[in-house]
Structures are given as C-alpha cells and as structure tokens.
C-alpha cells in the first residue's frame, strides 16, 4: 500500500478529504530536484546512513503552491524543518498567517541538514511565534528552559492574536 493511499484513507476516515489536498512534493527552501533517501524508519532529504533506496523528487517552496488562508501547519520533515519554513516565509508574513505551527525538532537530523536546534528556535521566535515543546508523556506543553529527555520533540508554536 502506498503512502498516498494511506493518507487518502486517513483523510476519508476523519471526514476532511474535501478540505485537504495531498501534493506530490517535498517542501524546501528552494524549488528544484533533490535526492530523497528512503529507509525503514527515517526517510529524508539527508542521508540517514541506512537508506534502503535513493529516489529523485521534486522540492517546492510552500509559498509557490499554497494559496488561501492556512490556520495550522504541521512539519515533520526529518531535519528539513528550517528549509521548509524558509520556503513559506511569505505565508507566515500574511495578514492571516497560520496561528499555530507544530514542528518536529530533532537536533541530530537538523545538524545533518546543516542547521541546529538553536537556529530553528531562533527562527520561529523571530517569525513571531511563542514556542514550547510538547511533553507527550505528561500531556502538557513545557517551556524551552525545561530540558527534554527524548532525542526529538514536537514544538507547539503559537502566534499572538
């Protein structure tokens, strides 16, 4: 079963297929072709060291393909989060910029991509978002001053009203 068919089925089950589009692109900071490394647990634009296959894919800036109002953005792009955010700077500067971003922060993968945890956090704050990490074990958000014990976390980024 393909990823596309799994996503499509999930959208149908959750009753949002009429409002969500699946596009066959990776998000990045610039448009073009890129090598995508496919592995069992972490497929990425950056070699996860155990890639089972390499394929060429299209990469686009979100600013080039996303129109209309966007309320929430979820990014889990295995180290490419900062590049994807840079590709949506126009979207994030709109009068009705997304109120919430949920962004994975995986320091090791960010470093493989040429970025860092601190660079990602600084970028999000500079874009006007209040950033906290999601403490899934305790079902809460936590301030960045509180260390997390996992090798990655999801960040909850909210823009003030």
N, C-alpha and C positions, 0 to 999 in steps of 0.2 A: 504494500500500500504506500502511495507517495505522500510526501509531506503536504502537498496541495490538497489531496483528497481528505487527509486527516483534519486539516484546518477547515476545509469546507464543511465537513460533517459537524465539527465543533460549532461553527457559526450557526448552522441549521438547528442543532440541538438547543442552543442558547437563544434562539429567536432573534438573531441580529444579522442574519445573512443579507437582509435587504439594506443594511446600513454600513456594511463593512466590505471592503474590496481587498482581495489578495493580489498583489502585484509581483511579477517575477523578477524583482531586482533586489540587490543588496543596497543598503544605504551607506553613503560615504561623504567625504568632504569634497570630492570632485567626480565628475561623470567620466566613465570610461569602462574598460575591461579590467578584470582582476582575476588572479588565481584564487580559487576557493579550495581550502583543504578540508576534506571530508573525513571524519573519524567517528568512532562509535559514541564518544561522549562529548566531545567539544569540537564542532566544525567551525571554521573561522577563516577570515581573510589572512590570518597569520598562522604559520605552520605550528600546529600543536605538538609537533615532534613525533606523533604516532599516526599521521594521516594515512588512511587506507587508500584514498584516491585524491586526485587533484583535477579540478574542472575549471574551465574559464566561465566567468559570469559577467553580467552587466552590473555596473555600480552607478547609482544616480544620487544626486543631491535631492533631498526631500523637497527643497524649495522649487524644484523643477517639475515635480509630479503631484504634489499635494495642494489642492485648491479648497476653498471654502473654510469654514470655521472648524478648528480642531480643539476639543476640550481636554483630552488626555493623550499623552504619548507614553508608550512603554517601549524601552530599548533593552534588549538583551542580545547584543551582537558580538559577544566573546572578544572583548578588547577594542572593538571599533567604536565604542560609545562616543568618544570625543570627536572622532572624524564624522560620525553620523550627526552629532549635534552641530558641528560647524557647517554641515550641509543643510541645516534647517534654520540658520540664523535669521533669515527673512521671516519665516513662520513664527519664530519666537519674538520678533520685534513688532508684529502686527498689533493693531489696537486690541484685537481679541486673541491674544496669544494663548496657547494652552495654559490653563490654570494649574495643571498637575503634570509632572513628569515622573515616571518610575523608571529608574536607570540602574542597571546592574553595575556594580563596582567590583572588579576582580583585578587587584593590583598586579598580579603576575602577568595576566593577559594584556593589561594596559601597557606594561613595560615592553612586552614583545611587539606591541604596536607602535612603540616609540613615544609613549605618553606615561603619565603617572597618576596615582590616586589623587595627589595634591593638585595636579594640573586640572583633573576632571572636576574636583570640588570647587576650585577657584573659578573655573569657567561657569559652572552652574550658578554660583553666588553672583558673579558679575552679570549674568543674564537676568538677575532679579528674583532668583528662587531661594527660598528658605529650605535648607537641606537637612534631612535627618535620615538615619539608617533604620531599616525595618528589622526589628528583633523578632524574628518569626517564632522562636522558641517561647518567648514570653508574651507574644501577641501585642506588641506595642511598637511605637517609634522611639528612637533614642537619639540624643544629641551626638554630634560628631566628636565632642570631647570625651565621650564614653567609648572605650575601645570595643571592637567586636572580636569574637573568638574564632570566627569562621574564615576560610581563605577568600570568600567573597560574600557580599551582601547586596541587597537591593536598596536603593536610595529612594526616599519619597521627597520630591521637590515641589513645593507649593509657591505660587506667585500670590502676593498680597492683593487684596481687592482694590 
